[in-house]
Amino acid sequence: MKKKLRHYIPNVILTILLVFVMMGTEVVILADRIALNPNTLVYISDQQKLDEKGYAKLTDYFRTRANSTGIPESVFLDAFTAEDLRSGIAYNLASSLAYLKGSRAEATTDIDFTKLDAAVTDFFVQYAEENGYEQDEMFQQKLAATISEAQAQIVECADPFRFQTLRANGWLAKGRTAVGYLGTALIAGIAGAALLIVLLILLNLHQAEHLCYWIGLASFTAGLLLAAPCIYLTATDYFSGFAFKDPQVFPAIVTLLRLLTSRCLTIAIVTFFVGIIGMAGFAFIRAVQREEEE
């Protein structure tokens, strides 16, 4: 005898709500545990050799500037090494993420420019003495401007993910506010999903096998909806079409976005197959029930 499906409309409504709660919770997990995980950015930095690419940018910059200023690139590069830049990148990543998560009051850089400042100053003083230039106020202004420009370029190369640019524009502070709600959103998502499942259980107390169907359907749909944009972004290599082509920033940002897309797709596939298992479980139970009825 065929069993009538009870409480169809309430089950459909709860299932639709569960789909969106599951998707939202998974996106929050992706942001909190992967995108804002320092290990993720360190991994990308190491994999893409962002320190080496940044130092190559610095070398090109100072070499090009040497043509117009007459200051050899070695004055800067001998005083600021690739290892110095690597340390600066690592500190910037840790500081910026700590600020976003609320454990630091400011997102700052911590680069020691002592050797660089001394090297540039020594070059200016030696050049002035050899050529009979007076070390007057204009001399000091030119020296200060040169040091400031060099420091600004180094700070930029120590920030491949552009956290300091976001800070200057006020976006990092807004991001800090949003990130502060991630923990609450995660708890709310888990609690919301649990509540919806409990309500589905109560609606299907006399047809427990249908619980597998509704929860399976929600999981299947959530996985499918999450997977669709990820598959599109991956198949079209969407992020490679970004307009900016900075040799250091481009691989940093694009690799991060590709990694997040990959992780999101993995979560979606797992969710999708959990849904298939749930619906397959329902189909199996119903088949057994039909055999017993016959």
MIKE-993553 format. One line per 4 residues: number of its first residue (from 1); their letters; for each residue x, y, z of C-alpha. Coordinates in steps of 0.2 Angstrom, whole numbers, plus 5000, padded with zeros to 4 digits. Example, Ala and Ser with C-alpha at 12.3 -4.5 7.8 and 13.67 -1.06 7.14 Angstrom:
! MIKE-993553
1	AS	5062,4978,5039 ~ 5068,4995,5036 .
***
This chain:
! MIKE-993553
1	MKKK	5000,5000,5000 ~ 5007,5017,4995 ~ 5010,5029,5009 ~ 5004,5046,5008 .
5	LRHY	5017,5060,5010 ~ 5012,5070,5025 ~ 5014,5089,5028 ~ 5021,5092,5011 .
9	IPNV	5020,5111,5010 ~ 5029,5113,5028 ~ 5042,5101,5023 ~ 5046,5110,5007 .
13	ILTI	5047,5127,5016 ~ 5058,5120,5029 ~ 5069,5111,5016 ~ 5071,5127,5006 .
17	LLVF	5076,5137,5022 ~ 5088,5123,5026 ~ 5096,5125,5009 ~ 5100,5143,5011 .
21	VMMG	5106,5141,5029 ~ 5118,5127,5024 ~ 5125,5137,5010 ~ 5127,5152,5021 .
25	TEVV	5135,5142,5035 ~ 5148,5134,5022 ~ 5152,5151,5015 ~ 5156,5158,5033 .
29	ILAD	5167,5143,5036 ~ 5176,5146,5020 ~ 5179,5164,5025 ~ 5184,5161,5043 .
33	RIAL	5194,5145,5042 ~ 5202,5147,5025 ~ 5202,5165,5018 ~ 5207,5172,5035 .
37	NPNT	5219,5159,5040 ~ 5237,5165,5040 ~ 5243,5148,5034 ~ 5233,5151,5018 .
41	LVYI	5242,5167,5014 ~ 5259,5160,5019 ~ 5256,5145,5008 ~ 5252,5156,4993 .
45	SDQQ	5267,5168,4997 ~ 5279,5153,4997 ~ 5271,5144,4982 ~ 5271,5159,4971 .
49	KLDE	5288,5165,4978 ~ 5281,5183,4981 ~ 5296,5188,4990 ~ 5307,5184,4975 .
53	KGYA	5295,5193,4963 ~ 5294,5208,4975 ~ 5313,5209,4976 ~ 5314,5208,4957 .
57	KLTD	5302,5223,4956 ~ 5312,5233,4968 ~ 5328,5229,4958 ~ 5319,5235,4942 .
61	YFRT	5313,5250,4951 ~ 5330,5256,4958 ~ 5339,5252,4942 ~ 5327,5262,4932 .
65	RANS	5328,5276,4945 ~ 5347,5276,4944 ~ 5346,5282,4926 ~ 5337,5298,4931 .
69	TGIP	5344,5301,4949 ~ 5362,5294,4947 ~ 5360,5284,4962 ~ 5366,5266,4959 .
73	ESVF	5353,5252,4963 ~ 5367,5244,4974 ~ 5365,5258,4987 ~ 5348,5252,4990 .
77	LDAF	5349,5234,4987 ~ 5365,5231,4997 ~ 5356,5239,5012 ~ 5339,5230,5010 .
81	TAED	5341,5211,5005 ~ 5328,5198,4999 ~ 5327,5191,5016 ~ 5323,5208,5023 .
85	LRSG	5308,5209,5011 ~ 5303,5191,5015 ~ 5302,5195,5034 ~ 5292,5211,5029 .
89	IAYN	5279,5201,5019 ~ 5277,5189,5033 ~ 5275,5202,5046 ~ 5263,5212,5036 .
93	LASS	5252,5196,5033 ~ 5251,5192,5051 ~ 5248,5210,5057 ~ 5234,5213,5044 .
97	LAYL	5225,5197,5048 ~ 5227,5199,5066 ~ 5219,5217,5064 ~ 5205,5210,5054 .
101	KGSR	5201,5197,5067 ~ 5202,5210,5081 ~ 5217,5204,5090 ~ 5228,5220,5085 .
105	AEAT	5223,5238,5086 ~ 5232,5242,5070 ~ 5238,5234,5054 ~ 5256,5240,5053 .
109	TDID	5272,5236,5044 ~ 5288,5232,5053 ~ 5302,5235,5042 ~ 5319,5240,5048 .
113	FTKL	5325,5254,5037 ~ 5341,5259,5047 ~ 5353,5251,5035 ~ 5344,5258,5020 .
117	DAAV	5343,5276,5028 ~ 5362,5276,5032 ~ 5367,5269,5015 ~ 5357,5283,5006 .
121	TDFF	5363,5296,5018 ~ 5382,5291,5016 ~ 5380,5291,4997 ~ 5373,5309,4997 .
125	VQYA	5386,5315,5009 ~ 5400,5307,5000 ~ 5393,5314,4983 ~ 5391,5331,4990 .
129	EENG	5409,5331,4997 ~ 5417,5325,4981 ~ 5408,5337,4970 ~ 5408,5352,4982 .
133	YEQD	5389,5354,4985 ~ 5383,5362,5001 ~ 5373,5351,5013 ~ 5360,5365,5015 .
137	EMFQ	5341,5363,5017 ~ 5338,5359,4999 ~ 5351,5345,5001 ~ 5342,5338,5016 .
141	QKLA	5325,5339,5007 ~ 5332,5329,4992 ~ 5339,5316,5004 ~ 5323,5315,5014 .
145	ATIS	5313,5313,4998 ~ 5324,5300,4991 ~ 5323,5290,5007 ~ 5304,5292,5008 .
149	EAQA	5302,5286,4990 ~ 5313,5271,4993 ~ 5304,5266,5009 ~ 5287,5268,5000 .
153	QIVE	5292,5257,4986 ~ 5298,5243,4998 ~ 5282,5244,5009 ~ 5272,5242,4993 .
157	CADP	5282,5226,4988 ~ 5280,5220,5006 ~ 5261,5220,5004 ~ 5257,5208,4989 .
161	FRFQ	5239,5206,4995 ~ 5237,5225,4996 ~ 5231,5226,5015 ~ 5240,5243,5017 .
165	TLRA	5231,5250,5002 ~ 5214,5243,5009 ~ 5219,5251,5026 ~ 5223,5268,5018 .
169	NGWL	5206,5268,5009 ~ 5196,5263,5025 ~ 5191,5246,5018 ~ 5201,5236,5030 .
173	AKGR	5192,5244,5045 ~ 5176,5240,5037 ~ 5182,5222,5034 ~ 5187,5221,5052 .
177	TAVG	5169,5225,5057 ~ 5162,5212,5045 ~ 5174,5199,5051 ~ 5169,5202,5069 .
181	YLGT	5152,5195,5065 ~ 5159,5179,5057 ~ 5159,5169,5074 ~ 5141,5174,5078 .
185	ALIA	5136,5170,5060 ~ 5144,5153,5061 ~ 5135,5149,5078 ~ 5118,5156,5070 .
189	GIAG	5120,5145,5055 ~ 5124,5129,5064 ~ 5109,5133,5077 ~ 5098,5137,5062 .
193	AALL	5102,5121,5053 ~ 5099,5111,5069 ~ 5082,5120,5072 ~ 5076,5116,5055 .
197	IVLL	5082,5098,5056 ~ 5072,5096,5072 ~ 5057,5103,5064 ~ 5058,5091,5050 .
201	ILLN	5060,5077,5062 ~ 5044,5083,5071 ~ 5035,5084,5055 ~ 5040,5066,5050 .
205	LHQA	5039,5057,5066 ~ 5027,5044,5058 ~ 5037,5043,5042 ~ 5055,5043,5048 .
209	EHLC	5061,5038,5031 ~ 5055,5054,5023 ~ 5067,5063,5034 ~ 5082,5056,5024 .
213	YWIG	5073,5062,5008 ~ 5070,5080,5014 ~ 5088,5082,5022 ~ 5096,5074,5007 .
217	LASF	5086,5085,4995 ~ 5092,5101,5005 ~ 5110,5095,5005 ~ 5109,5090,4987 .
221	TAGL	5102,5107,4982 ~ 5114,5117,4992 ~ 5129,5107,4985 ~ 5123,5110,4968 .
225	LLAA	5120,5129,4970 ~ 5137,5131,4978 ~ 5146,5120,4965 ~ 5138,5129,4949 .
229	PCIY	5147,5146,4950 ~ 5163,5137,4956 ~ 5163,5126,4941 ~ 5160,5141,4929 .
233	LTAT	5174,5151,4937 ~ 5186,5136,4936 ~ 5181,5131,4918 ~ 5183,5148,4911 .
237	DYFS	5198,5152,4921 ~ 5189,5168,4925 ~ 5202,5176,4937 ~ 5215,5176,4924 .
241	GFAF	5206,5190,4914 ~ 5209,5202,4928 ~ 5215,5219,4921 ~ 5229,5222,4933 .
245	KDPQ	5245,5212,4929 ~ 5257,5217,4942 ~ 5270,5203,4943 ~ 5269,5201,4961 .
249	VFPA	5251,5207,4966 ~ 5242,5197,4951 ~ 5248,5180,4956 ~ 5245,5184,4975 .
253	IVTL	5227,5189,4972 ~ 5222,5177,4958 ~ 5230,5162,4967 ~ 5220,5166,4983 .
257	LRLL	5204,5167,4973 ~ 5207,5151,4964 ~ 5211,5143,4980 ~ 5195,5149,4988 .
261	TSRC	5185,5143,4973 ~ 5194,5126,4974 ~ 5190,5124,4992 ~ 5172,5130,4990 .
265	LTIA	5170,5117,4976 ~ 5176,5104,4987 ~ 5164,5108,5001 ~ 5150,5109,4988 .
269	IVTF	5154,5092,4981 ~ 5155,5084,4998 ~ 5138,5092,5002 ~ 5131,5086,4986 .
273	FVGI	5136,5068,4989 ~ 5129,5069,5006 ~ 5113,5074,4999 ~ 5114,5059,4986 .
277	IGMA	5117,5047,5000 ~ 5102,5054,5010 ~ 5090,5052,4995 ~ 5098,5035,4991 .
281	GFAF	5094,5030,5009 ~ 5076,5035,5007 ~ 5074,5026,4991 ~ 5082,5010,4998 .
285	IRAV	5071,5011,5014 ~ 5055,5013,5003 ~ 5060,4998,4992 ~ 5062,4987,5007 .
289	QREE	5045,4993,5014 ~ 5037,4989,4997 ~ 5044,4972,4997 ~ 5037,4969,5015 .
293	EE	5020,4976,5010 ~ 5019,4963,4996 .
***
